[in-house]
Amino acid sequence: MRDVYVIGIDTLKFDRYLEKSIKDLSQETTLKCLKDAGLEKEAIEALWFSNSGWGSAKGQDCIRGQVALRDIGIEDIPITNVENACASGSTAFHQAWMGVASGLYETTMAVGAEKLYNSNKMAVFAGFLGGIDIENCLDNVKAMSEFSLTDEDRVLIEEFRSKYPEAPGRAKRKKSFSDKLKDKYKTSRDMAAVGVMFGEKIGYDTVYALQKFSSGDSSPFMDIYGYKARQHMKQYGTTVEQYAKVAEKSHFNGSLNPNAQYQFEVPMEKVLADRIVSFPITRSMCAPIGDGAASAILCSAAMVKKLGLSKQAVKVRASILGSGKTHVEGEDTPDIGERLAIKAYEASGIGPDEISFAEVHDATSFGEIIQVENLGFCPKGEGGLLAEQGETALNGRIPINTSGGLTSRGHPIGASGLGQIHELVTQLRQNAGNRQISKPRFGMAENGGGALGEEEAAMCMHILEAPSA
């Protein structure tokens, strides 16, 4: 396999783009990425387009990349559409890397775009059902319900709230009778729209049963995160305060990132006093719903030399894609993150002690703690302690999620993995402004998505090296 370099990157600010389409977002990031590399569109020999929700939300299936980019003249070349849950963007990057590493192409591109925000919130969350085995979704959701709170957990919540009372929400404007009727009508209409859409796909009886399991303060999907976080606390002594420390750090980093969806700090005390989503996870520990797009251009060493781009060319030391596996009861099966990290270190020829910083998949702040352990930055069970001691801060031993992570930068699914690549390259080029870490040499990204059994259905690991010039 040949050496491969990243010579162009772009990410749009992750946000809510009510007036823009997937086409608009895709074309904007593509043109900006070409400009960063100093290339014309004719230089791209093959492109991989990442998106997960355009089909279910707007009906654009099958040829998304071709539709999104034709208006700016990107056509005729091979365009491959990639859908791999939350790992879609990093999977597109992996495929673009393979195209160059194999010798098939000299210059390739990965583009990811997503629009998640919808006034019908039920449609947004219902869309996430595609990230599990939809044919057996009812059985899966029933199994997830086993992660619900126990009596012991409820006692812990009472103790937690006595220590950290929930902050009062913003006073709501008193609505008129007419406005209340409109809200009631909209809720009924939204429920009916989602019910019909999924009823036709998976059966109305299944939809009705799912509705019963999903009613309450939190969905069974978020209960998985809460359950695993509570298990980590019981097994290793991890504290809620350590989860909050991770969120505080991520929001601080996001406040320094002009591309982050959330650009404000959230002190620990506010994280702890926020609304509980699924104990011990509060709202400030969770990634927001939003829209965005990101992209990257990759090429061979020969092309880097030909273009004279050695000062901005970031070398791909490892690109690993894997899928989850069945955990057999009684067997000590390493987590998918741990398994792929070992492969990434073997491919790159370096170890975790040589990584300068990392971007990890933190759909909740608990996810960061699990992944720093899987990546070998600390022993098992000490991810919370690593954050508490400040080791993962911008000036720490191993800065984590310098971009703000999914929790603050945002998580538009098809673009998230490429957003991580953008942050790695930006830091390695030492162009990160106020959040720049000191002289990084190697950056690592972990991006997982979907759920099958006890772990993610898909995951990518990447290790990049700073320009040598």
ROSEDO-577645 format. One record per residue (C-alpha): residue number from 0; x, z, y. Coordinates in Angstrom, 3 decimals, decimal comma. Layout:
N
  num        c1        c3        c2
  NUM         X         Z         Y
...
***
This chain:
469
  num        c1        c3        c2
    0     0,000     0,000     0,000
    1     1,262    -0,886     3,493
    2     1,642     1,482     6,423
    3    -1,380     1,451     8,731
    4    -1,641     2,466    12,399
    5    -4,448     3,288    14,813
    6    -3,898     1,336    18,030
    7    -7,296     1,639    19,718
    8    -9,877     4,410    20,010
    9   -13,015     5,217    21,943
   10   -15,873     7,655    21,926
   11   -18,857     7,818    24,209
   12   -19,961    11,212    25,419
   13   -22,257    12,559    22,714
   14   -25,573    13,223    24,433
   15   -29,239    12,212    24,553
   16   -29,497     8,523    25,436
   17   -33,221     8,057    25,855
   18   -32,925     4,681    27,594
   19   -30,199     3,210    25,363
   20   -30,482     1,610    21,937
   21   -28,128     1,594    18,956
   22   -27,091    -1,862    20,138
   23   -26,223    -0,543    23,603
   24   -24,147     2,348    22,264
   25   -22,373     0,220    19,645
   26   -21,439    -2,518    22,089
   27   -20,212    -0,087    24,741
   28   -17,826     1,770    22,429
   29   -16,599    -1,463    20,828
   30   -15,650    -3,032    24,165
   31   -13,940     0,141    25,370
   32   -11,999     0,423    22,118
   33   -10,789    -3,169    22,431
   34    -9,670    -2,386    25,973
   35    -7,754     0,694    24,786
   36    -5,856    -1,483    22,306
   37    -5,400    -4,285    24,829
   38    -7,060    -6,778    22,489
   39    -9,722    -9,437    22,698
   40   -12,555    -9,395    20,160
   41   -11,080   -12,424    18,398
   42    -8,218   -10,217    17,169
   43   -10,524    -8,272    14,838
   44   -10,487    -9,771    11,357
   45   -12,986    -7,430     9,664
   46   -15,245    -4,611    10,789
   47   -17,030    -1,675     9,129
   48   -20,166    -0,382    10,855
   49   -21,375     3,174    10,292
   50   -24,975     4,293    10,757
   51   -27,376     6,459     8,760
   52   -30,705     6,574    10,549
   53   -31,467     3,233    12,204
   54   -33,401     2,066     9,176
   55   -35,636     5,108     8,726
   56   -36,152     5,589    12,473
   57   -36,606     2,005    13,672
   58   -36,776    -0,135    10,534
   59   -33,396    -1,816    11,063
   60   -32,081    -1,950     7,517
   61   -29,588    -4,154     5,688
   62   -27,669    -5,900     8,506
   63   -27,191    -3,192    11,127
   64   -23,616    -4,021    12,158
   65   -24,321    -7,732    12,434
   66   -27,383    -7,041    14,601
   67   -25,644    -4,404    16,747
   68   -22,578    -6,454    17,682
   69   -23,594   -10,122    17,751
   70   -24,594   -10,011    21,425
   71   -20,977    -9,308    22,447
   72   -19,649   -12,131    20,311
   73   -18,509   -10,200    17,248
   74   -19,742   -12,454    14,470
   75   -18,470   -14,771    11,786
   76   -15,983   -12,128    10,532
   77   -16,760    -9,853     7,547
   78   -18,945    -6,955     8,740
   79   -19,681    -4,276     6,152
   80   -22,419    -1,720     6,729
   81   -21,541     1,844     5,746
   82   -24,008     4,641     5,048
   83   -22,555     7,841     3,595
   84   -24,546    10,674     5,215
   85   -22,551    12,761     7,720
   86   -19,327    11,264     6,309
   87   -20,358     7,721     7,294
   88   -18,010     7,345    10,265
   89   -14,932     8,594     8,445
   90   -15,878     6,430     5,451
   91   -15,964     3,354     7,713
   92   -12,509     4,343     8,976
   93   -11,286     4,729     5,379
   94   -12,554     1,260     4,470
   95   -10,954    -0,279     7,565
   96    -7,702     1,461     6,582
   97    -7,951     0,023     3,062
   98    -8,425    -3,471     4,470
   99    -5,048    -3,277     6,215
  100    -3,215    -1,135     3,649
  101    -4,101    -3,598     0,884
  102    -2,628    -6,510     2,842
  103    -5,942    -8,328     3,094
  104    -6,113    -8,026     6,897
  105    -3,736    -7,378     9,770
  106    -6,261    -5,885    12,187
  107    -9,560    -4,160    11,393
  108   -12,115    -2,038    13,186
  109   -14,528     0,816    12,432
  110   -17,576     1,419    14,636
  111   -20,120     4,218    14,254
  112   -23,337     4,736    16,199
  113   -26,384     6,955    15,867
  114   -29,521     7,938    17,756
  115   -30,928    11,182    16,402
  116   -32,821    12,531    19,368
  117   -36,568    11,981    19,083
  118   -39,473    13,611    20,880
  119   -40,980    14,042    17,399
  120   -38,701    16,797    16,093
  121   -40,425    16,727    12,715
  122   -39,282    13,137    12,245
  123   -35,675    14,120    13,009
  124   -35,533    16,894    10,427
  125   -37,563    14,920     7,876
  126   -34,936    12,188     8,173
  127   -32,345    14,569     6,759
  128   -34,159    14,423     3,399
  129   -32,238    11,199     2,804
  130   -29,115    13,336     2,428
  131   -30,336    14,762    -0,889
  132   -31,663    13,240    -4,114
  133   -34,975    12,046    -2,637
  134   -36,485    11,129    -6,009
  135   -36,125    14,756    -7,073
  136   -36,515    16,224    -3,599
  137   -39,300    18,637    -4,520
  138   -37,260    20,193    -7,329
  139   -34,245    20,353    -5,011
  140   -36,201    22,052    -2,241
  141   -37,675    24,515    -4,736
  142   -34,130    25,318    -5,866
  143   -33,057    25,756    -2,254
  144   -35,812    28,313    -1,740
  145   -33,819    30,613    -4,011
  146   -31,400    30,991    -1,120
  147   -34,047    32,844     0,887
  148   -33,476    36,346     2,222
  149   -33,429    39,344    -0,119
  150   -34,570    42,841     0,798
  151   -30,903    43,765     1,215
  152   -30,456    40,852     3,627
  153   -33,468    41,969     5,673
  154   -31,892    45,400     6,070
  155   -28,712    43,718     7,315
  156   -30,735    41,745     9,860
  157   -32,367    44,903    11,171
  158   -28,960    46,548    11,537
  159   -27,600    43,416    13,219
  160   -30,445    43,220    15,728
  161   -30,204    46,918    16,526
  162   -26,546    46,315    17,376
  163   -27,077    42,942    19,075
  164   -30,632    42,698    20,467
  165   -31,857    39,146    20,904
  166   -31,572    38,024    24,491
  167   -34,909    37,233    26,147
  168   -35,667    33,541    26,318
  169   -36,363    31,704    29,507
  170   -39,774    32,496    30,920
  171   -42,116    29,698    29,962
  172   -44,307    28,041    32,534
  173   -47,913    29,007    32,043
  174   -49,684    25,905    30,808
  175   -53,077    24,734    31,843
  176   -55,869    24,263    29,313
  177   -55,381    20,509    29,605
  178   -51,637    20,774    28,870
  179   -52,326    22,960    25,847
  180   -54,711    20,356    24,479
  181   -52,096    17,642    25,004
  182   -49,478    19,721    23,153
  183   -51,873    20,358    20,299
  184   -52,700    16,658    20,089
  185   -49,002    15,699    20,109
  186   -48,184    18,187    17,340
  187   -51,019    16,875    15,194
  188   -50,024    13,280    15,864
  189   -46,352    13,967    15,064
  190   -47,258    15,713    11,822
  191   -49,544    12,869    10,815
  192   -46,924    10,213    11,613
  193   -44,253    11,935     9,521
  194   -46,744    12,722     6,762
  195   -47,815     9,101     6,418
  196   -44,251     7,767     6,585
  197   -42,980    10,046     3,824
  198   -46,248    10,054     1,915
  199   -45,891     6,325     1,331
  200   -42,277     6,796     0,214
  201   -42,380     9,883    -1,998
  202   -46,087    10,563    -2,512
  203   -48,573    12,611    -0,507
  204   -48,697    15,432    -3,045
  205   -44,939    15,833    -2,701
  206   -45,175    15,853     1,094
  207   -47,850    18,541     0,932
  208   -45,692    20,668    -1,375
  209   -42,630    20,178     0,837
  210   -44,614    21,320     3,854
  211   -45,340    24,631     2,141
  212   -41,675    25,182     1,315
  213   -40,555    24,227     4,808
  214   -42,939    26,472     6,678
  215   -41,610    29,640     8,295
  216   -38,778    30,617    10,594
  217   -36,192    28,281     9,074
  218   -36,037    25,363     6,675
  219   -34,670    25,824     3,155
  220   -31,798    23,480     4,110
  221   -30,519    25,843     6,788
  222   -31,052    28,673     4,315
  223   -28,178    27,219     2,252
  224   -25,752    27,710     5,131
  225   -27,059    31,206     5,740
  226   -26,887    32,092     2,049
  227   -23,295    30,898     1,662
  228   -22,277    32,714     4,836
  229   -23,810    35,950     3,531
  230   -22,051    35,480     0,176
  231   -18,744    35,021     1,987
  232   -19,392    38,275     3,835
  233   -20,155    40,142     0,613
  234   -17,252    38,696    -1,339
  235   -14,516    38,785     1,293
  236   -15,694    41,153     4,004
  237   -16,136    38,393     6,584
  238   -18,108    39,661     9,588
  239   -20,814    38,203    11,800
  240   -18,462    38,811    14,715
  241   -15,910    36,481    13,117
  242   -18,517    33,731    12,820
  243   -19,335    34,318    16,489
  244   -15,631    34,138    17,384
  245   -15,470    30,661    15,840
  246   -18,475    29,551    17,893
  247   -17,049    31,046    21,090
  248   -13,779    29,178    20,544
  249   -15,541    25,890    19,808
  250   -17,726    26,115    22,912
  251   -14,671    26,916    25,032
  252   -12,888    23,821    23,705
  253   -16,023    21,755    24,296
  254   -16,125    22,930    27,913
  255   -12,770    21,157    28,371
  256   -13,885    17,934    26,674
  257   -15,615    15,355    28,923
  258   -17,017    13,672    25,803
  259   -18,688    16,796    24,406
  260   -22,471    17,143    24,330
  261   -22,199    20,828    25,240
  262   -19,716    21,414    28,055
  263   -20,244    25,108    28,662
  264   -18,716    28,314    27,365
  265   -20,703    30,729    25,195
  266   -19,105    34,212    25,018
  267   -19,286    36,100    21,727
  268   -21,927    38,512    22,983
  269   -24,246    35,596    23,812
  270   -23,579    33,939    20,454
  271   -24,563    37,169    18,713
  272   -27,635    37,710    20,892
  273   -28,921    34,171    20,357
  274   -31,894    33,325    18,143
  275   -31,242    33,700    14,414
  276   -31,605    30,367    12,606
  277   -30,743    31,663     9,124
  278   -28,917    34,977     9,095
  279   -26,071    35,419     9,951
  280   -26,127    32,041    11,690
  281   -27,476    31,966    15,230
  282   -28,416    28,946    17,303
  283   -25,064    28,932    19,170
  284   -23,288    28,538    15,825
  285   -25,122    25,259    15,038
  286   -24,457    21,627    15,932
  287   -27,011    20,076    18,310
  288   -29,184    17,015    17,755
  289   -27,975    14,072    19,821
  290   -26,888    10,447    20,126
  291   -23,494     8,783    20,375
  292   -20,985     6,177    19,271
  293   -17,270     6,030    18,512
  294   -14,780     3,466    17,237
  295   -11,199     2,799    16,143
  296    -8,938    -0,230    15,654
  297    -6,336    -0,242    12,878
  298    -3,473    -2,628    12,158
  299    -0,283    -3,163    10,190
  300     3,236    -2,167    11,251
  301     4,065    -5,821    11,826
  302     1,126    -6,179    14,206
  303     2,130    -3,010    16,091
  304     5,556    -4,543    16,650
  305     4,119    -7,933    17,606
  306     1,758    -6,368    20,164
  307     4,390    -3,973    21,513
  308     2,136    -0,941    20,991
  309     4,547     1,489    19,331
  310     4,072     4,070    22,108
  311     0,364     4,427    21,342
  312     0,286     3,583    17,630
  313    -0,704     6,592    15,505
  314     0,262     6,308    11,846
  315    -2,283     6,993     9,099
  316    -0,365     9,185     6,650
  317    -3,330     9,761     4,328
  318    -6,891     8,462     3,967
  319    -8,905    10,006     1,139
  320   -12,559     9,495     0,187
  321   -14,266    11,456    -2,580
  322   -17,651    12,499    -3,937
  323   -19,046    15,829    -5,029
  324   -19,098    16,867    -8,664
  325   -21,293    19,017   -10,877
  326   -20,245    22,644   -11,113
  327   -20,558    23,954   -14,661
  328   -21,655    27,560   -14,881
  329   -18,797    29,819   -15,928
  330   -16,091    27,361   -14,848
  331   -13,965    27,996   -11,770
  332   -14,340    24,571   -10,162
  333   -12,459    24,103    -6,849
  334   -14,610    23,019    -3,914
  335   -14,604    19,315    -2,973
  336   -12,744    20,178     0,232
  337    -9,985    21,893    -1,717
  338    -9,727    19,037    -4,214
  339    -9,484    16,332    -1,551
  340    -7,056    18,334     0,586
  341    -4,615    18,432    -2,344
  342    -4,890    14,627    -2,648
  343    -4,388    14,177     1,113
  344    -1,246    16,305     1,120
  345     0,117    14,428    -1,896
  346    -0,557    11,055    -0,253
  347     0,980    12,086     3,070
  348     4,028    13,816     1,630
  349     3,491    16,900     3,782
  350     1,864    20,293     3,258
  351    -0,635    22,426     5,189
  352     2,159    24,334     6,931
  353     3,200    21,089     8,660
  354    -0,230    20,255    10,095
  355    -0,303    20,823    13,859
  356    -4,105    20,951    14,287
  357    -7,310    19,886    12,558
  358   -10,854    18,705    13,166
  359   -13,240    20,012    10,494
  360   -16,924    19,549     9,770
  361   -18,686    22,520    11,357
  362   -22,398    21,730    11,233
  363   -22,438    25,511    11,531
  364   -19,521    27,726    12,539
  365   -19,450    29,048     8,985
  366   -18,398    25,558     7,880
  367   -15,177    25,866     9,872
  368   -14,250    29,081     8,092
  369   -14,782    27,513     4,669
  370   -12,802    24,383     5,512
  371    -9,728    26,113     6,983
  372    -9,521    27,927     3,645
  373   -10,008    24,699     1,659
  374    -7,323    22,947     3,707
  375    -4,837    25,712     2,907
  376    -4,359    27,067     6,427
  377    -5,001    30,582     5,141
  378    -5,736    32,286     1,798
  379    -9,262    32,225     0,387
  380   -11,502    34,676     2,182
  381    -9,327    34,926     5,307
  382   -10,857    32,129     7,394
  383   -12,765    34,645     9,489
  384    -9,655    36,728    10,043
  385    -7,734    33,601    11,087
  386   -10,277    32,992    13,862
  387   -10,459    36,654    14,866
  388    -6,693    36,800    15,345
  389    -6,755    33,764    17,647
  390    -4,778    31,577    15,241
  391    -7,273    28,698    15,561
  392    -7,383    28,679    19,390
  393    -5,759    25,931    21,456
  394    -2,594    28,025    21,788
  395    -2,791    29,423    18,247
  396    -0,748    28,666    15,143
  397    -3,239    26,080    13,830
  398    -5,760    24,931    16,491
  399    -9,072    23,952    14,899
  400   -11,695    21,663    16,468
  401    -9,879    21,144    19,747
  402   -12,693    18,736    20,696
  403   -15,287    21,508    20,415
  404   -16,219    20,406    16,901
  405   -19,702    19,423    15,839
  406   -20,967    22,729    17,253
  407   -20,059    21,749    20,817
  408   -18,925    18,098    20,834
  409   -22,106    17,119    18,971
  410   -23,069    15,507    15,680
  411   -24,602    12,003    15,912
  412   -24,156    11,436    12,203
  413   -22,862     7,859    12,038
  414   -20,377     8,502    14,845
  415   -19,190    12,028    14,015
  416   -16,301    11,133    11,701
  417   -14,937     8,582    14,158
  418   -15,326    11,167    16,907
  419   -12,919    13,321    14,915
  420   -10,461    10,416    14,653
  421   -10,713     9,937    18,417
  422    -9,733    13,567    18,976
  423    -6,791    13,379    16,553
  424    -5,417    10,252    18,220
  425    -6,005    11,608    21,729
  426    -4,111    14,811    20,918
  427    -1,296    12,989    19,104
  428    -0,870    10,669    22,086
  429    -0,855    13,843    24,242
  430    -3,711    12,551    26,401
  431    -6,148    15,456    25,909
  432    -5,862    16,931    29,405
  433    -6,746    20,618    29,730
  434    -7,303    21,019    25,992
  435    -3,988    19,409    25,019
  436    -2,044    21,417    22,442
  437     1,738    21,661    22,490
  438     3,633    18,705    20,992
  439     1,499    17,976    17,919
  440     3,047    15,880    15,164
  441     0,397    15,813    12,423
  442    -3,377    16,041    12,828
  443    -5,920    16,373    10,014
  444    -9,648    15,630     9,827
  445   -12,235    16,710     7,233
  446   -15,715    15,212     7,335
  447   -18,371    15,792     4,667
  448   -22,013    14,874     4,247
  449   -25,068    14,976     2,041
  450   -25,841    17,601    -0,576
  451   -25,859    17,246    -4,346
  452   -25,752    20,482    -6,281
  453   -23,367    23,038    -4,819
  454   -21,234    20,832    -2,593
  455   -21,212    17,839    -0,276
  456   -22,127    14,485    -1,785
  457   -19,356    12,670     0,134
  458   -16,230    13,721     2,001
  459   -13,240    12,141     3,740
  460    -9,837    13,588     4,599
  461    -7,402    11,966     7,015
  462    -3,908    12,910     8,138
  463    -2,472    11,113    11,184
  464     1,036    11,196    12,668
  465     2,001    11,051    16,345
  466     3,678     7,904    17,747
  467     7,422     7,895    17,065
  468     8,346     6,056    20,263
***
